Amino acid sequence: MVITDDCISCNACIDECPNNAIYYPGTEYELEGKSNPALSEDHPYIVQELCDNCKNCNDVCPVESITE
């Protein structure tokens, strides 16, 4: 799953993710015990290694900016 530039940064997807794979813009993420720089400064982003494609985020996105 990928959040496109159509995102309005409402952040609804972040709380819906059961795997904590979606992060706020500009926020570092942790993977395998290591901190990593944010993948986006503009809108929430999905860490692919943590995402299981459950599509919960897609269901709550008001502008359909999350794609497979």
CHARMM-style PDB file with segment names, atoms N, HN, CA, C and O in Angstrom:
ATOM      1  N   MET     1       0.848  -1.170   0.000  1.00  0.00      PROA
ATOM      2  CA  MET     1       0.000   0.000   0.000  1.00  0.00      PROA
ATOM      3  C   MET     1       0.897   1.238   0.000  1.00  0.00      PROA
ATOM      4  O   MET     1       1.951   1.268   0.635  1.00  0.00      PROA
ATOM      5  N   VAL     2       0.447   2.253  -0.729  1.00  0.00      PROA
ATOM      6  HN  VAL     2      -0.409   2.229  -1.245  1.00  0.00      PROA
ATOM      7  CA  VAL     2       1.200   3.493  -0.869  1.00  0.00      PROA
ATOM      8  C   VAL     2       0.237   4.670  -0.755  1.00  0.00      PROA
ATOM      9  O   VAL     2      -0.862   4.640  -1.309  1.00  0.00      PROA
ATOM     10  N   ILE     3       0.649   5.690  -0.044  1.00  0.00      PROA
ATOM     11  HN  ILE     3       1.542   5.715   0.406  1.00  0.00      PROA
ATOM     12  CA  ILE     3      -0.132   6.914   0.050  1.00  0.00      PROA
ATOM     13  C   ILE     3       0.376   7.870  -1.021  1.00  0.00      PROA
ATOM     14  O   ILE     3       1.560   8.208  -1.054  1.00  0.00      PROA
ATOM     15  N   THR     4      -0.520   8.301  -1.889  1.00  0.00      PROA
ATOM     16  HN  THR     4      -1.482   8.027  -1.862  1.00  0.00      PROA
ATOM     17  CA  THR     4      -0.135   9.160  -3.013  1.00  0.00      PROA
ATOM     18  C   THR     4      -0.124  10.634  -2.609  1.00  0.00      PROA
ATOM     19  O   THR     4      -0.506  10.993  -1.495  1.00  0.00      PROA
ATOM     20  N   ASP     5       0.316  11.464  -3.526  1.00  0.00      PROA
ATOM     21  HN  ASP     5       0.627  11.172  -4.431  1.00  0.00      PROA
ATOM     22  CA  ASP     5       0.360  12.904  -3.282  1.00  0.00      PROA
ATOM     23  C   ASP     5      -1.026  13.538  -3.240  1.00  0.00      PROA
ATOM     24  O   ASP     5      -1.147  14.728  -2.948  1.00  0.00      PROA
ATOM     25  N   ASP     6      -2.069  12.769  -3.524  1.00  0.00      PROA
ATOM     26  HN  ASP     6      -1.971  11.803  -3.761  1.00  0.00      PROA
ATOM     27  CA  ASP     6      -3.444  13.269  -3.396  1.00  0.00      PROA
ATOM     28  C   ASP     6      -3.874  13.354  -1.939  1.00  0.00      PROA
ATOM     29  O   ASP     6      -4.935  13.904  -1.641  1.00  0.00      PROA
ATOM     30  N   CYS     7      -3.075  12.824  -1.039  1.00  0.00      PROA
ATOM     31  HN  CYS     7      -2.214  12.378  -1.281  1.00  0.00      PROA
ATOM     32  CA  CYS     7      -3.369  12.810   0.402  1.00  0.00      PROA
ATOM     33  C   CYS     7      -3.576  14.231   0.924  1.00  0.00      PROA
ATOM     34  O   CYS     7      -2.831  15.148   0.577  1.00  0.00      PROA
ATOM     35  N   ILE     8      -4.606  14.398   1.769  1.00  0.00      PROA
ATOM     36  HN  ILE     8      -5.211  13.654   2.050  1.00  0.00      PROA
ATOM     37  CA  ILE     8      -4.888  15.696   2.383  1.00  0.00      PROA
ATOM     38  C   ILE     8      -4.381  15.755   3.826  1.00  0.00      PROA
ATOM     39  O   ILE     8      -4.664  16.714   4.545  1.00  0.00      PROA
ATOM     40  N   SER     9      -3.641  14.743   4.245  1.00  0.00      PROA
ATOM     41  HN  SER     9      -3.411  13.964   3.661  1.00  0.00      PROA
ATOM     42  CA  SER     9      -3.030  14.673   5.578  1.00  0.00      PROA
ATOM     43  C   SER     9      -4.052  14.773   6.707  1.00  0.00      PROA
ATOM     44  O   SER     9      -3.820  15.450   7.708  1.00  0.00      PROA
ATOM     45  N   CYS    10      -5.178  14.096   6.537  1.00  0.00      PROA
ATOM     46  HN  CYS    10      -5.366  13.546   5.723  1.00  0.00      PROA
ATOM     47  CA  CYS    10      -6.180  14.068   7.610  1.00  0.00      PROA
ATOM     48  C   CYS    10      -5.754  13.111   8.728  1.00  0.00      PROA
ATOM     49  O   CYS    10      -6.256  13.190   9.849  1.00  0.00      PROA
ATOM     50  N   ASN    11      -4.827  12.210   8.409  1.00  0.00      PROA
ATOM     51  HN  ASN    11      -4.419  12.146   7.499  1.00  0.00      PROA
ATOM     52  CA  ASN    11      -4.240  11.250   9.345  1.00  0.00      PROA
ATOM     53  C   ASN    11      -5.208  10.179   9.848  1.00  0.00      PROA
ATOM     54  O   ASN    11      -4.897   9.487  10.818  1.00  0.00      PROA
ATOM     55  N   ALA    12      -6.367  10.025   9.216  1.00  0.00      PROA
ATOM     56  HN  ALA    12      -6.620  10.587   8.428  1.00  0.00      PROA
ATOM     57  CA  ALA    12      -7.332   8.998   9.623  1.00  0.00      PROA
ATOM     58  C   ALA    12      -6.735   7.591   9.499  1.00  0.00      PROA
ATOM     59  O   ALA    12      -7.067   6.704  10.285  1.00  0.00      PROA
ATOM     60  N   CYS    13      -5.882   7.396   8.545  1.00  0.00      PROA
ATOM     61  HN  CYS    13      -5.612   8.117   7.906  1.00  0.00      PROA
ATOM     62  CA  CYS    13      -5.298   6.076   8.292  1.00  0.00      PROA
ATOM     63  C   CYS    13      -4.374   5.615   9.413  1.00  0.00      PROA
ATOM     64  O   CYS    13      -4.249   4.416   9.664  1.00  0.00      PROA
ATOM     65  N   ILE    14      -3.734   6.552  10.079  1.00  0.00      PROA
ATOM     66  HN  ILE    14      -3.835   7.525   9.875  1.00  0.00      PROA
ATOM     67  CA  ILE    14      -2.736   6.202  11.093  1.00  0.00      PROA
ATOM     68  C   ILE    14      -3.348   5.384  12.217  1.00  0.00      PROA
ATOM     69  O   ILE    14      -2.806   4.345  12.593  1.00  0.00      PROA
ATOM     70  N   ASP    15      -4.466   5.837  12.754  1.00  0.00      PROA
ATOM     71  HN  ASP    15      -4.907   6.681  12.449  1.00  0.00      PROA
ATOM     72  CA  ASP    15      -5.109   5.120  13.856  1.00  0.00      PROA
ATOM     73  C   ASP    15      -5.756   3.813  13.414  1.00  0.00      PROA
ATOM     74  O   ASP    15      -5.968   2.926  14.240  1.00  0.00      PROA
ATOM     75  N   GLU    16      -6.072   3.679  12.134  1.00  0.00      PROA
ATOM     76  HN  GLU    16      -5.899   4.400  11.463  1.00  0.00      PROA
ATOM     77  CA  GLU    16      -6.725   2.469  11.625  1.00  0.00      PROA
ATOM     78  C   GLU    16      -5.753   1.315  11.400  1.00  0.00      PROA
ATOM     79  O   GLU    16      -6.186   0.167  11.294  1.00  0.00      PROA
ATOM     80  N   CYS    17      -4.479   1.583  11.325  1.00  0.00      PROA
ATOM     81  HN  CYS    17      -4.127   2.515  11.410  1.00  0.00      PROA
ATOM     82  CA  CYS    17      -3.501   0.548  10.980  1.00  0.00      PROA
ATOM     83  C   CYS    17      -3.214  -0.369  12.167  1.00  0.00      PROA
ATOM     84  O   CYS    17      -2.655   0.076  13.169  1.00  0.00      PROA
ATOM     85  N   PRO    18      -3.593  -1.655  12.064  1.00  0.00      PROA
ATOM     86  CA  PRO    18      -3.352  -2.584  13.164  1.00  0.00      PROA
ATOM     87  C   PRO    18      -1.880  -2.964  13.331  1.00  0.00      PROA
ATOM     88  O   PRO    18      -1.492  -3.515  14.361  1.00  0.00      PROA
ATOM     89  N   ASN    19      -1.075  -2.674  12.331  1.00  0.00      PROA
ATOM     90  HN  ASN    19      -1.390  -2.227  11.494  1.00  0.00      PROA
ATOM     91  CA  ASN    19       0.342  -3.040  12.359  1.00  0.00      PROA
ATOM     92  C   ASN    19       1.259  -1.864  12.671  1.00  0.00      PROA
ATOM     93  O   ASN    19       2.481  -2.012  12.674  1.00  0.00      PROA
ATOM     94  N   ASN    20       0.674  -0.696  12.932  1.00  0.00      PROA
ATOM     95  HN  ASN    20      -0.318  -0.576  12.929  1.00  0.00      PROA
ATOM     96  CA  ASN    20       1.470   0.515  13.167  1.00  0.00      PROA
ATOM     97  C   ASN    20       2.478   0.751  12.047  1.00  0.00      PROA
ATOM     98  O   ASN    20       3.635   1.094  12.292  1.00  0.00      PROA
ATOM     99  N   ALA    21       2.015   0.561  10.815  1.00  0.00      PROA
ATOM    100  HN  ALA    21       1.075   0.283  10.616  1.00  0.00      PROA
ATOM    101  CA  ALA    21       2.879   0.718   9.650  1.00  0.00      PROA
ATOM    102  C   ALA    21       2.791   2.108   9.034  1.00  0.00      PROA
ATOM    103  O   ALA    21       3.543   2.426   8.113  1.00  0.00      PROA
ATOM    104  N   ILE    22       1.869   2.947   9.542  1.00  0.00      PROA
ATOM    105  HN  ILE    22       1.258   2.688  10.291  1.00  0.00      PROA
ATOM    106  CA  ILE    22       1.676   4.283   8.977  1.00  0.00      PROA
ATOM    107  C   ILE    22       2.132   5.322   9.992  1.00  0.00      PROA
ATOM    108  O   ILE    22       1.768   5.279  11.167  1.00  0.00      PROA
ATOM    109  N   TYR    23       2.935   6.251   9.505  1.00  0.00      PROA
ATOM    110  HN  TYR    23       3.231   6.286   8.551  1.00  0.00      PROA
ATOM    111  CA  TYR    23       3.541   7.261  10.373  1.00  0.00      PROA
ATOM    112  C   TYR    23       3.162   8.666   9.948  1.00  0.00      PROA
ATOM    113  O   TYR    23       2.862   8.916   8.781  1.00  0.00      PROA
ATOM    114  N   TYR    24       3.179   9.585  10.912  1.00  0.00      PROA
ATOM    115  HN  TYR    24       3.423   9.382  11.861  1.00  0.00      PROA
ATOM    116  CA  TYR    24       2.940  10.994  10.640  1.00  0.00      PROA
ATOM    117  C   TYR    24       4.057  11.556   9.769  1.00  0.00      PROA
ATOM    118  O   TYR    24       5.190  11.080   9.840  1.00  0.00      PROA
ATOM    119  N   PRO    25       3.759  12.550   8.956  1.00  0.00      PROA
ATOM    120  CA  PRO    25       4.801  13.169   8.129  1.00  0.00      PROA
ATOM    121  C   PRO    25       5.959  13.676   8.985  1.00  0.00      PROA
ATOM    122  O   PRO    25       5.755  14.257  10.051  1.00  0.00      PROA
ATOM    123  N   GLY    26       7.158  13.447   8.505  1.00  0.00      PROA
ATOM    124  HN  GLY    26       7.323  12.975   7.640  1.00  0.00      PROA
ATOM    125  CA  GLY    26       8.344  13.937   9.200  1.00  0.00      PROA
ATOM    126  C   GLY    26       8.754  13.138  10.419  1.00  0.00      PROA
ATOM    127  O   GLY    26       9.728  13.494  11.083  1.00  0.00      PROA
ATOM    128  N   THR    27       8.040  12.068  10.735  1.00  0.00      PROA
ATOM    129  HN  THR    27       7.248  11.779  10.196  1.00  0.00      PROA
ATOM    130  CA  THR    27       8.330  11.256  11.914  1.00  0.00      PROA
ATOM    131  C   THR    27       9.223  10.079  11.538  1.00  0.00      PROA
ATOM    132  O   THR    27       8.952   9.366  10.572  1.00  0.00      PROA
ATOM    133  N   GLU    28      10.284   9.884  12.304  1.00  0.00      PROA
ATOM    134  HN  GLU    28      10.504  10.463  13.089  1.00  0.00      PROA
ATOM    135  CA  GLU    28      11.146   8.717  12.088  1.00  0.00      PROA
ATOM    136  C   GLU    28      10.368   7.452  12.403  1.00  0.00      PROA
ATOM    137  O   GLU    28       9.433   7.471  13.203  1.00  0.00      PROA
ATOM    138  N   TYR    29      10.759   6.349  11.768  1.00  0.00      PROA
ATOM    139  HN  TYR    29      11.518   6.333  11.118  1.00  0.00      PROA
ATOM    140  CA  TYR    29      10.137   5.063  12.078  1.00  0.00      PROA
ATOM    141  C   TYR    29      11.204   4.071  12.511  1.00  0.00      PROA
ATOM    142  O   TYR    29      12.383   4.222  12.193  1.00  0.00      PROA
ATOM    143  N   GLU    30      10.766   3.053  13.244  1.00  0.00      PROA
ATOM    144  HN  GLU    30       9.808   2.930  13.503  1.00  0.00      PROA
ATOM    145  CA  GLU    30      11.689   2.036  13.729  1.00  0.00      PROA
ATOM    146  C   GLU    30      11.421   0.727  13.006  1.00  0.00      PROA
ATOM    147  O   GLU    30      10.273   0.309  12.855  1.00  0.00      PROA
ATOM    148  N   LEU    31      12.498   0.083  12.559  1.00  0.00      PROA
ATOM    149  HN  LEU    31      13.430   0.422  12.682  1.00  0.00      PROA
ATOM    150  CA  LEU    31      12.411  -1.198  11.882  1.00  0.00      PROA
ATOM    151  C   LEU    31      13.597  -2.045  12.301  1.00  0.00      PROA
ATOM    152  O   LEU    31      14.751  -1.643  12.154  1.00  0.00      PROA
ATOM    153  N   GLU    32      13.297  -3.217  12.823  1.00  0.00      PROA
ATOM    154  HN  GLU    32      12.360  -3.544  12.943  1.00  0.00      PROA
ATOM    155  CA  GLU    32      14.329  -4.144  13.289  1.00  0.00      PROA
ATOM    156  C   GLU    32      15.258  -3.487  14.301  1.00  0.00      PROA
ATOM    157  O   GLU    32      16.469  -3.708  14.285  1.00  0.00      PROA
ATOM    158  N   GLY    33      14.679  -2.678  15.181  1.00  0.00      PROA
ATOM    159  HN  GLY    33      13.695  -2.498  15.195  1.00  0.00      PROA
ATOM    160  CA  GLY    33      15.440  -2.055  16.257  1.00  0.00      PROA
ATOM    161  C   GLY    33      16.253  -0.840  15.858  1.00  0.00      PROA
ATOM    162  O   GLY    33      17.011  -0.308  16.670  1.00  0.00      PROA
ATOM    163  N   LYS    34      16.108  -0.391  14.615  1.00  0.00      PROA
ATOM    164  HN  LYS    34      15.493  -0.823  13.956  1.00  0.00      PROA
ATOM    165  CA  LYS    34      16.875   0.756  14.140  1.00  0.00      PROA
ATOM    166  C   LYS    34      15.936   1.890  13.753  1.00  0.00      PROA
ATOM    167  O   LYS    34      14.895   1.665  13.136  1.00  0.00      PROA
ATOM    168  N   SER    35      16.312   3.104  14.120  1.00  0.00      PROA
ATOM    169  HN  SER    35      17.158   3.287  14.622  1.00  0.00      PROA
ATOM    170  CA  SER    35      15.550   4.283  13.709  1.00  0.00      PROA
ATOM    171  C   SER    35      15.916   4.641  12.280  1.00  0.00      PROA
ATOM    172  O   SER    35      17.077   4.563  11.881  1.00  0.00      PROA
ATOM    173  N   ASN    36      14.910   5.031  11.522  1.00  0.00      PROA
ATOM    174  HN  ASN    36      13.966   5.094  11.846  1.00  0.00      PROA
ATOM    175  CA  ASN    36      15.092   5.397  10.124  1.00  0.00      PROA
ATOM    176  C   ASN    36      14.450   6.754   9.868  1.00  0.00      PROA
ATOM    177  O   ASN    36      13.467   7.108  10.519  1.00  0.00      PROA
ATOM    178  N   PRO    37      15.001   7.520   8.921  1.00  0.00      PROA
ATOM    179  CA  PRO    37      14.427   8.835   8.639  1.00  0.00      PROA
ATOM    180  C   PRO    37      13.038   8.709   8.017  1.00  0.00      PROA
ATOM    181  O   PRO    37      12.715   7.702   7.386  1.00  0.00      PROA
ATOM    182  N   ALA    38      12.233   9.732   8.203  1.00  0.00      PROA
ATOM    183  HN  ALA    38      12.495  10.549   8.716  1.00  0.00      PROA
ATOM    184  CA  ALA    38      10.884   9.756   7.642  1.00  0.00      PROA
ATOM    185  C   ALA    38      10.935   9.559   6.130  1.00  0.00      PROA
ATOM    186  O   ALA    38      11.837  10.060   5.458  1.00  0.00      PROA
ATOM    187  N   LEU    39       9.963   8.829   5.607  1.00  0.00      PROA
ATOM    188  HN  LEU    39       9.230   8.422   6.153  1.00  0.00      PROA
ATOM    189  CA  LEU    39       9.881   8.608   4.172  1.00  0.00      PROA
ATOM    190  C   LEU    39       9.144   9.745   3.468  1.00  0.00      PROA
ATOM    191  O   LEU    39       9.205   9.861   2.244  1.00  0.00      PROA
ATOM    192  N   SER    40       8.452  10.577   4.233  1.00  0.00      PROA
ATOM    193  HN  SER    40       8.402  10.483   5.227  1.00  0.00      PROA
ATOM    194  CA  SER    40       7.754  11.737   3.666  1.00  0.00      PROA
ATOM    195  C   SER    40       7.683  12.851   4.692  1.00  0.00      PROA
ATOM    196  O   SER    40       7.456  12.609   5.878  1.00  0.00      PROA
ATOM    197  N   GLU    41       7.876  14.046   4.235  1.00  0.00      PROA
ATOM    198  HN  GLU    41       8.061  14.243   3.272  1.00  0.00      PROA
ATOM    199  CA  GLU    41       7.719  15.233   5.074  1.00  0.00      PROA
ATOM    200  C   GLU    41       6.366  15.896   4.815  1.00  0.00      PROA
ATOM    201  O   GLU    41       5.958  16.792   5.554  1.00  0.00      PROA
ATOM    202  N   ASP    42       5.673  15.451   3.764  1.00  0.00      PROA
ATOM    203  HN  ASP    42       6.005  14.723   3.164  1.00  0.00      PROA
ATOM    204  CA  ASP    42       4.462  16.123   3.305  1.00  0.00      PROA
ATOM    205  C   ASP    42       3.149  15.495   3.758  1.00  0.00      PROA
ATOM    206  O   ASP    42       2.175  16.203   4.013  1.00  0.00      PROA
ATOM    207  N   HSD    43       3.121  14.164   3.859  1.00  0.00      PROA
ATOM    208  HN  HSD    43       3.913  13.589   3.652  1.00  0.00      PROA
ATOM    209  CA  HSD    43       1.896  13.474   4.237  1.00  0.00      PROA
ATOM    210  C   HSD    43       2.245  12.161   4.923  1.00  0.00      PROA
ATOM    211  O   HSD    43       3.394  11.724   4.865  1.00  0.00      PROA
ATOM    212  N   PRO    44       1.262  11.517   5.581  1.00  0.00      PROA
ATOM    213  CA  PRO    44       1.566  10.242   6.231  1.00  0.00      PROA
ATOM    214  C   PRO    44       2.169   9.264   5.220  1.00  0.00      PROA
ATOM    215  O   PRO    44       1.941   9.377   4.016  1.00  0.00      PROA
ATOM    216  N   TYR    45       2.923   8.325   5.720  1.00  0.00      PROA
ATOM    217  HN  TYR    45       3.108   8.232   6.698  1.00  0.00      PROA
ATOM    218  CA  TYR    45       3.546   7.346   4.825  1.00  0.00      PROA
ATOM    219  C   TYR    45       3.467   5.951   5.432  1.00  0.00      PROA
ATOM    220  O   TYR    45       3.342   5.789   6.646  1.00  0.00      PROA
ATOM    221  N   ILE    46       3.544   4.947   4.560  1.00  0.00      PROA
ATOM    222  HN  ILE    46       3.645   5.078   3.574  1.00  0.00      PROA
ATOM    223  CA  ILE    46       3.440   3.543   4.965  1.00  0.00      PROA
ATOM    224  C   ILE    46       4.807   2.891   4.825  1.00  0.00      PROA
ATOM    225  O   ILE    46       5.448   2.987   3.779  1.00  0.00      PROA
ATOM    226  N   VAL    47       5.247   2.227   5.890  1.00  0.00      PROA
ATOM    227  HN  VAL    47       4.726   2.150   6.740  1.00  0.00      PROA
ATOM    228  CA  VAL    47       6.486   1.446   5.845  1.00  0.00      PROA
ATOM    229  C   VAL    47       6.107   0.069   5.303  1.00  0.00      PROA
ATOM    230  O   VAL    47       5.430  -0.708   5.976  1.00  0.00      PROA
ATOM    231  N   GLN    48       6.543  -0.218   4.103  1.00  0.00      PROA
ATOM    232  HN  GLN    48       7.093   0.413   3.556  1.00  0.00      PROA
ATOM    233  CA  GLN    48       6.137  -1.434   3.409  1.00  0.00      PROA
ATOM    234  C   GLN    48       6.471  -2.716   4.180  1.00  0.00      PROA
ATOM    235  O   GLN    48       5.713  -3.684   4.140  1.00  0.00      PROA
ATOM    236  N   GLU    49       7.582  -2.715   4.863  1.00  0.00      PROA
ATOM    237  HN  GLU    49       8.198  -1.928   4.895  1.00  0.00      PROA
ATOM    238  CA  GLU    49       8.002  -3.908   5.597  1.00  0.00      PROA
ATOM    239  C   GLU    49       7.079  -4.220   6.776  1.00  0.00      PROA
ATOM    240  O   GLU    49       7.084  -5.346   7.273  1.00  0.00      PROA
ATOM    241  N   LEU    50       6.294  -3.256   7.229  1.00  0.00      PROA
ATOM    242  HN  LEU    50       6.289  -2.341   6.825  1.00  0.00      PROA
ATOM    243  CA  LEU    50       5.374  -3.453   8.350  1.00  0.00      PROA
ATOM    244  C   LEU    50       3.931  -3.664   7.892  1.00  0.00      PROA
ATOM    245  O   LEU    50       3.093  -4.114   8.674  1.00  0.00      PROA
ATOM    246  N   CYS    51       3.641  -3.347   6.656  1.00  0.00      PROA
ATOM    247  HN  CYS    51       4.321  -2.982   6.021  1.00  0.00      PROA
ATOM    248  CA  CYS    51       2.282  -3.406   6.110  1.00  0.00      PROA
ATOM    249  C   CYS    51       1.941  -4.824   5.647  1.00  0.00      PROA
ATOM    250  O   CYS    51       2.738  -5.480   4.976  1.00  0.00      PROA
ATOM    251  N   ASP    52       0.731  -5.287   6.022  1.00  0.00      PROA
ATOM    252  HN  ASP    52       0.084  -4.754   6.567  1.00  0.00      PROA
ATOM    253  CA  ASP    52       0.291  -6.614   5.557  1.00  0.00      PROA
ATOM    254  C   ASP    52      -0.854  -6.509   4.540  1.00  0.00      PROA
ATOM    255  O   ASP    52      -1.536  -7.495   4.261  1.00  0.00      PROA
ATOM    256  N   ASN    53      -1.056  -5.303   3.987  1.00  0.00      PROA
ATOM    257  HN  ASN    53      -0.502  -4.502   4.213  1.00  0.00      PROA
ATOM    258  CA  ASN    53      -2.072  -5.052   2.968  1.00  0.00      PROA
ATOM    259  C   ASN    53      -3.494  -5.371   3.428  1.00  0.00      PROA
ATOM    260  O   ASN    53      -4.304  -5.865   2.644  1.00  0.00      PROA
ATOM    261  N   CYS    54      -3.792  -5.092   4.680  1.00  0.00      PROA
ATOM    262  HN  CYS    54      -3.134  -4.691   5.316  1.00  0.00      PROA
ATOM    263  CA  CYS    54      -5.132  -5.354   5.211  1.00  0.00      PROA
ATOM    264  C   CYS    54      -6.181  -4.403   4.637  1.00  0.00      PROA
ATOM    265  O   CYS    54      -7.371  -4.716   4.651  1.00  0.00      PROA
ATOM    266  N   LYS    55      -5.752  -3.249   4.132  1.00  0.00      PROA
ATOM    267  HN  LYS    55      -4.785  -2.995   4.121  1.00  0.00      PROA
ATOM    268  CA  LYS    55      -6.592  -2.237   3.496  1.00  0.00      PROA
ATOM    269  C   LYS    55      -7.486  -1.463   4.460  1.00  0.00      PROA
ATOM    270  O   LYS    55      -8.384  -0.751   4.010  1.00  0.00      PROA
ATOM    271  N   ASN    56      -7.274  -1.574   5.751  1.00  0.00      PROA
ATOM    272  HN  ASN    56      -6.544  -2.152   6.116  1.00  0.00      PROA
ATOM    273  CA  ASN    56      -8.038  -0.763   6.707  1.00  0.00      PROA
ATOM    274  C   ASN    56      -7.830   0.720   6.424  1.00  0.00      PROA
ATOM    275  O   ASN    56      -8.768   1.512   6.519  1.00  0.00      PROA
ATOM    276  N   CYS    57      -6.619   1.091   6.080  1.00  0.00      PROA
ATOM    277  HN  CYS    57      -5.857   0.448   6.003  1.00  0.00      PROA
ATOM    278  CA  CYS    57      -6.313   2.493   5.789  1.00  0.00      PROA
ATOM    279  C   CYS    57      -7.099   2.976   4.572  1.00  0.00      PROA
ATOM    280  O   CYS    57      -7.620   4.091   4.558  1.00  0.00      PROA
ATOM    281  N   ASN    58      -7.173   2.148   3.583  1.00  0.00      PROA
ATOM    282  HN  ASN    58      -6.749   1.243   3.594  1.00  0.00      PROA
ATOM    283  CA  ASN    58      -7.885   2.487   2.361  1.00  0.00      PROA
ATOM    284  C   ASN    58      -9.368   2.723   2.631  1.00  0.00      PROA
ATOM    285  O   ASN    58      -9.987   3.600   2.028  1.00  0.00      PROA
ATOM    286  N   ASP    59      -9.926   1.936   3.539  1.00  0.00      PROA
ATOM    287  HN  ASP    59      -9.423   1.224   4.029  1.00  0.00      PROA
ATOM    288  CA  ASP    59     -11.350   2.043   3.872  1.00  0.00      PROA
ATOM    289  C   ASP    59     -11.714   3.373   4.532  1.00  0.00      PROA
ATOM    290  O   ASP    59     -12.846   3.837   4.391  1.00  0.00      PROA
ATOM    291  N   VAL    60     -10.779   3.988   5.246  1.00  0.00      PROA
ATOM    292  HN  VAL    60      -9.860   3.611   5.360  1.00  0.00      PROA
ATOM    293  CA  VAL    60     -11.082   5.241   5.955  1.00  0.00      PROA
ATOM    294  C   VAL    60     -10.592   6.491   5.228  1.00  0.00      PROA
ATOM    295  O   VAL    60     -10.885   7.605   5.662  1.00  0.00      PROA
ATOM    296  N   CYS    61      -9.870   6.332   4.154  1.00  0.00      PROA
ATOM    297  HN  CYS    61      -9.632   5.427   3.801  1.00  0.00      PROA
ATOM    298  CA  CYS    61      -9.327   7.483   3.437  1.00  0.00      PROA
ATOM    299  C   CYS    61     -10.444   8.231   2.714  1.00  0.00      PROA
ATOM    300  O   CYS    61     -11.101   7.664   1.840  1.00  0.00      PROA
ATOM    301  N   PRO    62     -10.668   9.512   3.072  1.00  0.00      PROA
ATOM    302  CA  PRO    62     -11.767  10.264   2.471  1.00  0.00      PROA
ATOM    303  C   PRO    62     -11.519  10.701   1.020  1.00  0.00      PROA
ATOM    304  O   PRO    62     -12.456  11.075   0.315  1.00  0.00      PROA
ATOM    305  N   VAL    63     -10.264  10.653   0.582  1.00  0.00      PROA
ATOM    306  HN  VAL    63      -9.503  10.349   1.155  1.00  0.00      PROA
ATOM    307  CA  VAL    63      -9.956  11.089  -0.789  1.00  0.00      PROA
ATOM    308  C   VAL    63      -9.352   9.970  -1.634  1.00  0.00      PROA
ATOM    309  O   VAL    63      -8.831  10.222  -2.720  1.00  0.00      PROA
ATOM    310  N   GLU    64      -9.420   8.749  -1.142  1.00  0.00      PROA
ATOM    311  HN  GLU    64      -9.844   8.545  -0.259  1.00  0.00      PROA
ATOM    312  CA  GLU    64      -8.931   7.579  -1.877  1.00  0.00      PROA
ATOM    313  C   GLU    64      -7.497   7.761  -2.386  1.00  0.00      PROA
ATOM    314  O   GLU    64      -7.196   7.494  -3.549  1.00  0.00      PROA
ATOM    315  N   SER    65      -6.626   8.220  -1.488  1.00  0.00      PROA
ATOM    316  HN  SER    65      -6.870   8.437  -0.543  1.00  0.00      PROA
ATOM    317  CA  SER    65      -5.239   8.476  -1.885  1.00  0.00      PROA
ATOM    318  C   SER    65      -4.299   7.312  -1.567  1.00  0.00      PROA
ATOM    319  O   SER    65      -3.083   7.434  -1.713  1.00  0.00      PROA
ATOM    320  N   ILE    66      -4.868   6.182  -1.130  1.00  0.00      PROA
ATOM    321  HN  ILE    66      -5.856   6.083  -1.011  1.00  0.00      PROA
ATOM    322  CA  ILE    66      -4.032   5.016  -0.804  1.00  0.00      PROA
ATOM    323  C   ILE    66      -4.266   3.945  -1.864  1.00  0.00      PROA
ATOM    324  O   ILE    66      -5.396   3.522  -2.105  1.00  0.00      PROA
ATOM    325  N   THR    67      -3.177   3.519  -2.488  1.00  0.00      PROA
ATOM    326  HN  THR    67      -2.259   3.863  -2.292  1.00  0.00      PROA
ATOM    327  CA  THR    67      -3.269   2.527  -3.551  1.00  0.00      PROA
ATOM    328  C   THR    67      -2.409   1.318  -3.228  1.00  0.00      PROA
ATOM    329  O   THR    67      -1.568   1.355  -2.330  1.00  0.00      PROA
ATOM    330  N   GLU    68      -2.634   0.251  -3.972  1.00  0.00      PROA
ATOM    331  HN  GLU    68      -3.317   0.220  -4.702  1.00  0.00      PROA
ATOM    332  CA  GLU    68      -1.832  -0.962  -3.784  1.00  0.00      PROA
ATOM    333  C   GLU    68      -0.568  -0.895  -4.593  1.00  0.00      PROA
ATOM    334  OT1 GLU    68       0.235  -1.827  -4.562  1.00  0.00      PROA
TER     335      GLU     68
END
